[in-house]
Amino acid sequence: MPKVTYIEASGEQHVVDVAVDESVMRGALYNDVPGIIGECGGACSCATCRCYVDDAWAAKAGTPESDAERELLEGADETKPNARLSCQITMTSELDGLVVRLPEKQF
């Protein structure tokens, strides 16, 4: 199973197995990773699963593809160019080893 490394704002790391076709958000929620809330359950309507894709993975993880994701990220606190909603990143075998950093707060 592919692995994702979630890095909290404090620097604490959580390496988690995330099944192919599962979202990075669900991988965090299923494994109690602090810093991902996922209030809307992955419906791309709340931005409480925001993460920052590590530069080494940016091309493979892609950029926001929907207007909804772009708008939510624009309205979020502390946004960066590598910001994504983790509910919109679907795990593939090519993303094995993905590293995402979590913001200090989601609201």
C-alpha positions in Angstrom: 0.0 0.0 0.0 1.3 3.5 -0.8 2.6 5.6 2.1 1.9 9.3 2.9 4.0 11.3 5.3 1.9 14.0 7.1 3.9 16.6 8.8 2.1 18.7 11.5 2.9 22.4 11.9 4.9 21.4 15.0 7.1 19.2 12.8 5.8 15.9 14.1 5.5 13.3 11.3 3.0 10.5 10.7 3.7 7.9 8.1 0.5 6.2 7.1 -0.5 3.5 4.6 -3.2 4.9 2.3 -5.0 2.6 -0.1 -4.9 3.3 -3.9 -8.1 5.3 -4.9 -8.5 6.6 -1.4 -8.1 10.3 -0.7 -5.2 11.7 1.3 -7.8 13.3 3.6 -9.4 9.9 4.4 -6.0 8.4 5.0 -5.4 11.0 7.7 -8.8 10.7 9.2 -8.7 6.8 9.3 -5.4 7.0 11.1 -6.1 9.9 13.6 -3.6 12.3 12.1 -4.0 15.6 13.9 -4.4 18.7 11.7 -6.9 17.3 9.1 -10.5 17.9 10.1 -12.4 17.0 6.9 -15.6 18.7 8.2 -17.5 18.2 4.9 -16.5 14.5 4.6 -14.6 15.1 1.4 -17.2 16.9 -0.6 -14.9 19.8 -1.5 -17.0 22.3 0.3 -15.2 23.4 3.5 -11.3 23.6 3.1 -10.7 22.0 6.6 -8.5 19.4 5.0 -6.0 21.8 3.5 -2.4 20.7 3.1 0.8 21.8 1.4 2.3 19.3 -1.0 6.0 19.0 -0.6 7.8 20.6 -3.5 9.3 17.3 -4.6 5.8 15.9 -5.1 4.0 18.9 -6.5 4.1 17.8 -10.1 2.8 14.3 -9.3 0.1 15.4 -6.9 -1.1 18.0 -9.4 -2.7 21.4 -9.0 -6.3 22.2 -8.1 -8.5 21.0 -11.0 -11.9 22.3 -10.0 -13.2 25.8 -9.6 -14.5 24.7 -6.2 -11.1 23.7 -4.9 -9.5 26.8 -6.2 -12.1 29.1 -4.6 -11.9 27.3 -1.3 -8.2 27.6 -1.2 -8.3 31.3 -2.1 -10.6 31.9 0.8 -8.6 29.9 3.3 -6.2 31.5 5.9 -2.5 31.1 5.2 -2.6 29.8 1.7 0.5 29.0 -0.4 1.1 28.1 -4.0 1.5 24.4 -3.2 -1.8 24.3 -1.2 -4.3 21.5 -2.0 -7.4 20.1 -0.4 -6.4 16.7 0.7 -9.8 15.4 -0.2 -9.0 16.1 -3.8 -5.8 14.2 -3.9 -6.5 10.6 -4.8 -3.8 8.1 -3.9 -2.1 6.1 -6.7 0.9 3.9 -6.7 2.9 6.7 -8.3 2.2 8.8 -5.1 3.9 6.3 -2.8 6.0 8.3 -0.5 4.0 11.5 -0.9 4.8 14.2 1.7 2.3 16.8 2.8 2.6 19.5 5.4 -0.4 20.6 7.5 -1.2 24.2 8.4 -1.2 25.4 12.0 -5.0 25.7 11.9 -7.7 24.8 9.4 -10.1 27.6 10.3 
